[in-house]
Amino acid sequence: MASSHKVLFGFHAVGVRLKTAPASIVEVFVDPSRRDARMKQFLARAAEAGVRVIEADGARLAKLAGSAGHQGVAARVQPVEQAHSLDDLLDELQEPPLLLVLDGVTDPHNLGACLRVADGAGAHAVIAPKDHAAGINATVAKVASGAAETVPYFMVTNLARTLGELKERSIWITGTAGEATQSLYEVDLRGPSALVLGAEGPGMRQLTRKTCDQLVRIPMMGAVESLNVSVASGVCLYEARRQRLAPGRG
């Protein structure tokens, strides 16, 4: 496998690439024993896009994907060009930025789920520190259901410095913390916003916390003390989106 190629697997991840950048697909591998309607629809889309399709049994697909959860579909693809830098992306935005910052999220399943939520809520990018985060791999792409292809993911050398640079752009930094006095629903998220979440349990690192402009808590009405980071990301991002879409506001 060429070093410049990467592997996507699962119907969502490969399907989104077929839809958004079919020319970047080198070849698609499918399990010929799977003949259900979903596979037939997928093969029709691949044929329409003119993509090379190769039959491969489950064992070969599992080896290619590095996972048994391939659903009978995998693809070798070339990288898709996204914004070169966070600065480039912010310079090009035509609306107030909505960013998700993840501090200490090292589990690829959590990262994939966060990317999926970010895509759904219309976040413009996800930011994480290079030394304390999961990178994009096949598992992340599978869990993200295509969002790893659509949401820019920037891994930065110094997260506190990056947050400081966002502040210089008048982006308000809102961190989440269980002990915060303000509720998420009490703050205005209609303007340029970056929502910062830490890993479940330890939360944000101390320096990250100090860099935030404000801290908010997600109201917890039951017995559990915290939410999974991807669920918390969804709650926060969709509250920001709700405020921006509310009639008579913004």
LOSE-629296 format. One record per residue (C-alpha): residue number from 1; residue in three letters; y, z, x. Coordinates in nm, 4 decimals. Layout:
(rec NUM; 'ALA'; (Y; Z; X))
...
***
This chain:
(rec 1; 'MET'; (0.0000; 0.0000; 0.0000))
(rec 2; 'ALA'; (0.3388; -0.0971; 0.1362))
(rec 3; 'SER'; (0.5473; 0.2020; 0.2309))
(rec 4; 'SER'; (0.8384; 0.0788; 0.0183))
(rec 5; 'HIS'; (0.6240; 0.0786; -0.2952))
(rec 6; 'LYS'; (0.5592; 0.3776; -0.5171))
(rec 7; 'VAL'; (0.3139; 0.4390; -0.7995))
(rec 8; 'LEU'; (0.3978; 0.5081; -1.1624))
(rec 9; 'PHE'; (0.1286; 0.6015; -1.4114))
(rec 10; 'GLY'; (0.0963; 0.6676; -1.7820))
(rec 11; 'PHE'; (0.2179; 0.4535; -2.0724))
(rec 12; 'HIS'; (0.5670; 0.6039; -2.0892))
(rec 13; 'ALA'; (0.6539; 0.5813; -1.7202))
(rec 14; 'VAL'; (0.5171; 0.2303; -1.6699))
(rec 15; 'GLY'; (0.6443; 0.1178; -2.0119))
(rec 16; 'VAL'; (1.0024; 0.2206; -1.9351))
(rec 17; 'ARG'; (0.9896; 0.0289; -1.6045))
(rec 18; 'LEU'; (0.8550; -0.2753; -1.7931))
(rec 19; 'LYS'; (1.1492; -0.2468; -2.0302))
(rec 20; 'THR'; (1.4283; -0.1728; -1.7817))
(rec 21; 'ALA'; (1.3277; -0.3485; -1.4574))
(rec 22; 'PRO'; (1.0160; -0.5675; -1.4958))
(rec 23; 'ALA'; (1.1004; -0.7674; -1.1825))
(rec 24; 'SER'; (1.0490; -0.4526; -0.9739))
(rec 25; 'ILE'; (0.6824; -0.4231; -1.0763))
(rec 26; 'VAL'; (0.4461; -0.5522; -0.8072))
(rec 27; 'GLU'; (0.1282; -0.5174; -1.0151))
(rec 28; 'VAL'; (-0.0117; -0.3188; -1.3037))
(rec 29; 'PHE'; (-0.3616; -0.1684; -1.3068))
(rec 30; 'VAL'; (-0.5376; -0.1073; -1.6383))
(rec 31; 'ASP'; (-0.8728; 0.0369; -1.7400))
(rec 32; 'PRO'; (-1.0621; -0.2455; -1.9171))
(rec 33; 'SER'; (-1.2725; 0.0082; -2.1112))
(rec 34; 'ARG'; (-0.9625; 0.1149; -2.3037))
(rec 35; 'ARG'; (-0.9178; -0.1352; -2.5886))
(rec 36; 'ASP'; (-0.7160; 0.0632; -2.8446))
(rec 37; 'ALA'; (-0.3951; -0.0523; -3.0128))
(rec 38; 'ARG'; (-0.1710; 0.1238; -2.7621))
(rec 39; 'MET'; (-0.3319; -0.0588; -2.4713))
(rec 40; 'LYS'; (-0.3184; -0.3931; -2.6545))
(rec 41; 'GLN'; (0.0513; -0.3446; -2.7225))
(rec 42; 'PHE'; (0.1109; -0.2497; -2.3590))
(rec 43; 'LEU'; (-0.0770; -0.5557; -2.2305))
(rec 44; 'ALA'; (0.1242; -0.7791; -2.4611))
(rec 45; 'ARG'; (0.4474; -0.6398; -2.3167))
(rec 46; 'ALA'; (0.3184; -0.6866; -1.9625))
(rec 47; 'ALA'; (0.2228; -1.0475; -2.0382))
(rec 48; 'GLU'; (0.5624; -1.1127; -2.1936))
(rec 49; 'ALA'; (0.7290; -0.9777; -1.8791))
(rec 50; 'GLY'; (0.5083; -1.1972; -1.6595))
(rec 51; 'VAL'; (0.3673; -0.8999; -1.4690))
(rec 52; 'ARG'; (0.0424; -0.9297; -1.2740))
(rec 53; 'VAL'; (-0.2315; -0.7201; -1.4393))
(rec 54; 'ILE'; (-0.5428; -0.6057; -1.2522))
(rec 55; 'GLU'; (-0.8440; -0.4353; -1.4080))
(rec 56; 'ALA'; (-0.9443; -0.1083; -1.2446))
(rec 57; 'ASP'; (-1.1911; 0.1595; -1.3485))
(rec 58; 'GLY'; (-1.0945; 0.5217; -1.4116))
(rec 59; 'ALA'; (-1.1931; 0.6370; -1.0634))
(rec 60; 'ARG'; (-0.9723; 0.3791; -0.8925))
(rec 61; 'LEU'; (-0.6828; 0.4583; -1.1240))
(rec 62; 'ALA'; (-0.7181; 0.8307; -1.0581))
(rec 63; 'LYS'; (-0.7132; 0.7657; -0.6820))
(rec 64; 'LEU'; (-0.4118; 0.5365; -0.7129))
(rec 65; 'ALA'; (-0.2189; 0.7782; -0.9340))
(rec 66; 'GLY'; (-0.3317; 1.0953; -0.7602))
(rec 67; 'SER'; (-0.4052; 1.2328; -1.1061))
(rec 68; 'ALA'; (-0.6613; 1.2031; -1.3815))
(rec 69; 'GLY'; (-0.3827; 1.1906; -1.6404))
(rec 70; 'HIS'; (-0.3106; 0.8205; -1.5933))
(rec 71; 'GLN'; (-0.4060; 0.7200; -1.9513))
(rec 72; 'GLY'; (-0.5689; 0.4046; -1.8146))
(rec 73; 'VAL'; (-0.2428; 0.2607; -1.6772))
(rec 74; 'ALA'; (-0.0803; 0.2630; -1.3326))
(rec 75; 'ALA'; (0.1616; 0.0366; -1.1507))
(rec 76; 'ARG'; (0.2805; -0.0302; -0.7982))
(rec 77; 'VAL'; (0.6567; -0.0761; -0.8102))
(rec 78; 'GLN'; (0.9535; -0.1335; -0.5849))
(rec 79; 'PRO'; (1.2354; 0.1234; -0.5905))
(rec 80; 'VAL'; (1.5050; 0.0584; -0.8495))
(rec 81; 'GLU'; (1.8613; 0.0738; -0.7250))
(rec 82; 'GLN'; (2.0558; 0.3640; -0.8735))
(rec 83; 'ALA'; (2.3983; 0.4981; -0.7858))
(rec 84; 'HIS'; (2.4075; 0.5446; -0.4077))
(rec 85; 'SER'; (2.5772; 0.8817; -0.4301))
(rec 86; 'LEU'; (2.6966; 1.1412; -0.6743))
(rec 87; 'ASP'; (3.0560; 1.0468; -0.5883))
(rec 88; 'ASP'; (2.9882; 0.6810; -0.6756))
(rec 89; 'LEU'; (2.8400; 0.7814; -1.0091))
(rec 90; 'LEU'; (3.1273; 1.0136; -1.0989))
(rec 91; 'ASP'; (3.3855; 0.7519; -0.9997))
(rec 92; 'GLU'; (3.2284; 0.5021; -1.2406))
(rec 93; 'LEU'; (3.1979; 0.7267; -1.5477))
(rec 94; 'GLN'; (3.4064; 0.6383; -1.8529))
(rec 95; 'GLU'; (3.3550; 0.9749; -2.0269))
(rec 96; 'PRO'; (3.3625; 1.3434; -1.9269))
(rec 97; 'PRO'; (3.0684; 1.4089; -1.6924))
(rec 98; 'LEU'; (2.7713; 1.6078; -1.8207))
(rec 99; 'LEU'; (2.5535; 1.7193; -1.5295))
(rec 100; 'LEU'; (2.2404; 1.9316; -1.5015))
(rec 101; 'VAL'; (2.2054; 2.1357; -1.1823))
(rec 102; 'LEU'; (1.8660; 2.2875; -1.1000))
(rec 103; 'ASP'; (1.8556; 2.5649; -0.8415))
(rec 104; 'GLY'; (1.5064; 2.6492; -0.7205))
(rec 105; 'VAL'; (1.2953; 2.4373; -0.9564))
(rec 106; 'THR'; (1.0001; 2.3515; -0.7340))
(rec 107; 'ASP'; (0.7310; 2.2696; -0.9923))
(rec 108; 'PRO'; (0.6998; 1.8912; -1.0493))
(rec 109; 'HIS'; (0.5977; 1.9397; -1.4132))
(rec 110; 'ASN'; (0.9157; 2.1409; -1.4783))
(rec 111; 'LEU'; (1.1300; 1.8827; -1.2980))
(rec 112; 'GLY'; (0.9736; 1.5992; -1.4966))
(rec 113; 'ALA'; (1.0372; 1.7819; -1.8225))
(rec 114; 'CYS'; (1.3984; 1.8551; -1.7190))
(rec 115; 'LEU'; (1.4571; 1.4865; -1.6417))
(rec 116; 'ARG'; (1.3161; 1.3918; -1.9813))
(rec 117; 'VAL'; (1.5508; 1.6373; -2.1554))
(rec 118; 'ALA'; (1.8458; 1.5161; -1.9446))
(rec 119; 'ASP'; (1.7777; 1.1575; -2.0494))
(rec 120; 'GLY'; (1.7500; 1.2530; -2.4154))
(rec 121; 'ALA'; (2.0754; 1.4515; -2.4154))
(rec 122; 'GLY'; (2.2654; 1.1836; -2.2255))
(rec 123; 'ALA'; (2.3248; 1.3814; -1.9066))
(rec 124; 'HIS'; (2.4688; 1.1577; -1.6368))
(rec 125; 'ALA'; (2.2718; 1.3050; -1.3462))
(rec 126; 'VAL'; (2.0501; 1.5895; -1.2305))
(rec 127; 'ILE'; (2.1367; 1.7661; -0.9042))
(rec 128; 'ALA'; (1.9159; 1.9900; -0.6891))
(rec 129; 'PRO'; (1.9167; 2.1277; -0.3323))
(rec 130; 'LYS'; (1.7026; 1.9414; -0.0784))
(rec 131; 'ASP'; (1.5481; 2.2560; 0.0653))
(rec 132; 'HIS'; (1.4585; 2.4357; -0.2547))
(rec 133; 'ALA'; (1.3422; 2.1819; -0.5110))
(rec 134; 'ALA'; (1.0743; 1.9369; -0.6133))
(rec 135; 'GLY'; (1.1224; 1.5733; -0.5194))
(rec 136; 'ILE'; (1.0354; 1.2756; -0.7373))
(rec 137; 'ASN'; (0.6650; 1.1947; -0.7187))
(rec 138; 'ALA'; (0.4087; 1.0337; -0.9490))
(rec 139; 'THR'; (0.3494; 1.3590; -1.1400))
(rec 140; 'VAL'; (0.7219; 1.4051; -1.2012))
(rec 141; 'ALA'; (0.7487; 1.0450; -1.3207))
(rec 142; 'LYS'; (0.4531; 1.0871; -1.5567))
(rec 143; 'VAL'; (0.5851; 1.4097; -1.7131))
(rec 144; 'ALA'; (0.9361; 1.2605; -1.7346))
(rec 145; 'SER'; (0.7984; 0.9826; -1.9596))
(rec 146; 'GLY'; (1.0220; 0.7235; -1.7979))
(rec 147; 'ALA'; (1.3300; 0.9407; -1.7448))
(rec 148; 'ALA'; (1.2724; 0.9496; -1.3672))
(rec 149; 'GLU'; (1.3668; 0.5811; -1.3840))
(rec 150; 'THR'; (1.6823; 0.6266; -1.5893))
(rec 151; 'VAL'; (1.8408; 0.9575; -1.4848))
(rec 152; 'PRO'; (1.9895; 0.9689; -1.1330))
(rec 153; 'TYR'; (1.8445; 1.2608; -0.9358))
(rec 154; 'PHE'; (2.0512; 1.3722; -0.6380))
(rec 155; 'MET'; (1.9095; 1.6139; -0.3809))
(rec 156; 'VAL'; (2.1992; 1.7610; -0.1861))
(rec 157; 'THR'; (2.2039; 1.9374; 0.1495))
(rec 158; 'ASN'; (2.4286; 2.2257; 0.0434))
(rec 159; 'LEU'; (2.4328; 2.3042; -0.3283))
(rec 160; 'ALA'; (2.7224; 2.5522; -0.3153))
(rec 161; 'ARG'; (2.9364; 2.2976; -0.1296))
(rec 162; 'THR'; (2.8462; 2.0283; -0.3839))
(rec 163; 'LEU'; (2.9434; 2.2598; -0.6698))
(rec 164; 'GLY'; (3.2730; 2.3208; -0.4912))
(rec 165; 'GLU'; (3.3303; 1.9439; -0.4700))
(rec 166; 'LEU'; (3.2586; 1.9134; -0.8427))
(rec 167; 'LYS'; (3.5225; 2.1801; -0.9061))
(rec 168; 'GLU'; (3.7713; 1.9708; -0.7093))
(rec 169; 'ARG'; (3.7053; 1.6967; -0.9656))
(rec 170; 'SER'; (3.7913; 1.9455; -1.2446))
(rec 171; 'ILE'; (3.4275; 1.9731; -1.3506))
(rec 172; 'TRP'; (3.3660; 2.3181; -1.5009))
(rec 173; 'ILE'; (3.0578; 2.4913; -1.3573))
(rec 174; 'THR'; (2.8646; 2.6940; -1.6149))
(rec 175; 'GLY'; (2.5679; 2.8969; -1.4927))
(rec 176; 'THR'; (2.3010; 3.0575; -1.7083))
(rec 177; 'ALA'; (2.2049; 3.4202; -1.6622))
(rec 178; 'GLY'; (2.0264; 3.6602; -1.8948))
(rec 179; 'GLU'; (2.2766; 3.9398; -1.8293))
(rec 180; 'ALA'; (2.5888; 3.7289; -1.8970))
(rec 181; 'THR'; (2.8227; 3.8716; -2.1613))
(rec 182; 'GLN'; (2.9172; 3.5342; -2.3108))
(rec 183; 'SER'; (2.6745; 3.3380; -2.5246))
(rec 184; 'LEU'; (2.6203; 2.9658; -2.4669))
(rec 185; 'TYR'; (2.7569; 2.9105; -2.8169))
(rec 186; 'GLU'; (3.0887; 3.0797; -2.7358))
(rec 187; 'VAL'; (3.2031; 2.8422; -2.4618))
(rec 188; 'ASP'; (3.3635; 2.4977; -2.4782))
(rec 189; 'LEU'; (3.1436; 2.2334; -2.3161))
(rec 190; 'ARG'; (3.3323; 1.9256; -2.4375))
(rec 191; 'GLY'; (3.5154; 1.8704; -2.1094))
(rec 192; 'PRO'; (3.3694; 1.7711; -1.7695))
(rec 193; 'SER'; (3.0732; 2.0077; -1.7320))
(rec 194; 'ALA'; (2.7918; 2.0958; -1.4960))
(rec 195; 'LEU'; (2.5253; 2.3270; -1.6368))
(rec 196; 'VAL'; (2.3402; 2.5274; -1.3712))
(rec 197; 'LEU'; (1.9918; 2.6675; -1.4297))
(rec 198; 'GLY'; (1.7643; 2.8522; -1.1930))
(rec 199; 'ALA'; (1.3873; 2.8746; -1.1915))
(rec 200; 'GLU'; (1.2267; 3.0912; -1.4565))
(rec 201; 'GLY'; (1.2042; 3.4448; -1.3188))
(rec 202; 'PRO'; (1.4294; 3.4533; -1.0123))
(rec 203; 'GLY'; (1.7045; 3.2466; -1.1719))
(rec 204; 'MET'; (1.9909; 3.1102; -0.9648))
(rec 205; 'ARG'; (2.0362; 3.2091; -0.6035))
(rec 206; 'GLN'; (2.3215; 3.4525; -0.5381))
(rec 207; 'LEU'; (2.5522; 3.2017; -0.3663))
(rec 208; 'THR'; (2.5013; 2.9533; -0.6492))
(rec 209; 'ARG'; (2.5833; 3.2221; -0.9031))
(rec 210; 'LYS'; (2.9050; 3.3152; -0.7189))
(rec 211; 'THR'; (3.0148; 2.9522; -0.7168))
(rec 212; 'CYS'; (2.9973; 2.9176; -1.0960))
(rec 213; 'ASP'; (3.3198; 2.9275; -1.2983))
(rec 214; 'GLN'; (3.1479; 3.1167; -1.5797))
(rec 215; 'LEU'; (2.8084; 3.2580; -1.6708))
(rec 216; 'VAL'; (2.6508; 3.2296; -2.0153))
(rec 217; 'ARG'; (2.3303; 3.3509; -2.1708))
(rec 218; 'ILE'; (2.0987; 3.1809; -2.4169))
(rec 219; 'PRO'; (2.0490; 3.4265; -2.7064))
(rec 220; 'MET'; (1.6887; 3.5520; -2.7078))
(rec 221; 'MET'; (1.5899; 3.6849; -3.0494))
(rec 222; 'GLY'; (1.2260; 3.7733; -2.9874))
(rec 223; 'ALA'; (1.0143; 3.9685; -2.7413))
(rec 224; 'VAL'; (1.0144; 3.7242; -2.4467))
(rec 225; 'GLU'; (1.2934; 3.7644; -2.1937))
(rec 226; 'SER'; (1.3410; 3.4045; -2.0785))
(rec 227; 'LEU'; (1.2625; 3.0409; -2.1528))
(rec 228; 'ASN'; (1.0948; 2.7826; -1.9360))
(rec 229; 'VAL'; (1.3657; 2.6021; -1.7355))
(rec 230; 'SER'; (1.3073; 2.2690; -1.9088))
(rec 231; 'VAL'; (1.3412; 2.4302; -2.2531))
(rec 232; 'ALA'; (1.6544; 2.6151; -2.1398))
(rec 233; 'SER'; (1.7934; 2.2867; -2.0014))
(rec 234; 'GLY'; (1.7355; 2.1263; -2.3394))
(rec 235; 'VAL'; (1.9088; 2.4077; -2.5267))
(rec 236; 'CYS'; (2.2143; 2.3914; -2.2964))
(rec 237; 'LEU'; (2.2473; 2.0131; -2.2712))
(rec 238; 'TYR'; (2.2050; 1.9580; -2.6427))
(rec 239; 'GLU'; (2.4645; 2.2251; -2.7208))
(rec 240; 'ALA'; (2.7072; 2.0362; -2.4953))
(rec 241; 'ARG'; (2.6134; 1.7100; -2.6685))
(rec 242; 'ARG'; (2.6468; 1.8712; -3.0145))
(rec 243; 'GLN'; (2.9971; 1.9870; -2.9308))
(rec 244; 'ARG'; (3.0931; 1.6407; -2.8091))
(rec 245; 'LEU'; (2.9563; 1.4743; -3.1221))
(rec 246; 'ALA'; (3.0969; 1.7261; -3.3737))
(rec 247; 'PRO'; (3.3337; 1.5634; -3.6291))
(rec 248; 'GLY'; (3.7003; 1.6259; -3.5635))
(rec 249; 'ARG'; (3.6410; 1.7446; -3.2057))
(rec 250; 'GLY'; (3.6770; 1.5834; -2.8652))
***
